[in-house]
């Protein structure tokens, strides 16, 4: 079952993404899903406060249980912030270069290329960080399971470090009136999935949330109509979503028996 979990969630998320872009989920769009959320309403602030409180509760209980350290989460926050800012800078550069592009197909290709670069950068830095943590844990312990335990701790610290970044982005967006509704929904979904997983012990909550998050993200990208003016925003959103969800996806396929 452990091996099967590693394949289930990628297959489900890919199918949801394909359905979103192909129009099979044409009845769904971000305007319909979260259009009633307005940055200047008290409901949105209350929603964010509840989601933030739940995330803080999860962070405290995870630290108390010994699954990660607060200092590790902060270091992951700094790392994801700096590399994410670099990716957003690439998106701004692409936007500036696009002013000389008049062909719609070329603009669409540039849009998708930047998003693929962001995916690649995040995947490489996350994989290298996980391997480094696993190797360090293995070198400091004689246990055969130490390597896996180090990777799991990296997942936990990365998730909560990314949650810090997402919390700051949502709060800043609500204060300035900027569009952060999609990130708020995804932030809430990850917190709820994590909570239900720890409460019930069923890892399937992580798969369900990942599929929902992919649907929201793909619908949001499709709503942008590949507008290069929106590229820096969608890059920041994509980076934040990857940072929040990939650690949970990684945890979905891991065993914590030896943690």
PEBELWO-V868768 format. One record per backbone hydrogen bond with DSSP energy under -1.0 kcal/mol. NH is the residue of the N-H (numbers start at 1). CO is the residue of the C=O. Records with the same first field share a line. If there is no record, write none. Layout:
NH: CO ; CO
This chain:
5: 1
7: 4
8: 4
9: 5
11: 7
12: 8
13: 9
14: 10
15: 11
16: 12
17: 13
18: 14
19: 15
20: 16
21: 17
22: 18
24: 19
25: 19
26: 23
28: 25
33: 29
34: 30
35: 31
37: 34
41: 38
45: 41
46: 42
47: 43
48: 44
49: 45
50: 46
51: 47
52: 48
53: 49
54: 50
55: 51
56: 52
57: 53
58: 54
59: 55
60: 56
61: 57
62: 58
63: 59
64: 60
65: 61
66: 63
67: 62
73: 69
74: 70
75: 71
76: 72
77: 73
78: 74
79: 75
80: 76
81: 77
82: 78
83: 79
84: 80
85: 81
86: 82
87: 83
88: 84
89: 85
90: 86
91: 87
92: 88
93: 89
94: 90
95: 91
96: 92
97: 93
98: 94
100: 97
101: 98
107: 103
108: 104
109: 105
110: 106
111: 107
112: 108
113: 109
114: 110
115: 111
116: 112
117: 113
118: 114
119: 115
120: 116
121: 117
122: 118
123: 119
124: 120
125: 121
126: 122
127: 123
128: 124
129: 125
130: 126
131: 127
132: 128
133: 129
134: 130
135: 131
136: 132
137: 133
138: 134
139: 135
140: 136
146: 143
149: 145
150: 146
151: 147
152: 148
153: 149
154: 150
155: 151
156: 152
157: 153
158: 154
159: 155
160: 156
161: 157
162: 158
163: 159
164: 160
165: 161
166: 162
167: 163
168: 164
169: 165
170: 166
171: 167
172: 168
173: 169
174: 170
175: 171
176: 172
177: 173
178: 173
184: 180
185: 181
186: 182
187: 183
188: 184
189: 185
190: 186
191: 187
192: 188
193: 189
194: 190
195: 191
196: 192
197: 193
198: 194
199: 195
200: 196
201: 197
205: 202
206: 203
208: 204
209: 205
210: 206
211: 207
212: 208
213: 209
214: 210
215: 211
216: 212
217: 213
218: 214
219: 215
220: 216
221: 217
222: 218
223: 219
224: 220
225: 222
227: 224
234: 230
235: 231
236: 232
237: 233
238: 234
239: 235
240: 236
241: 237
242: 238
243: 239
244: 240
245: 241
246: 242
249: 245
250: 246
251: 247
252: 248
254: 251
259: 256
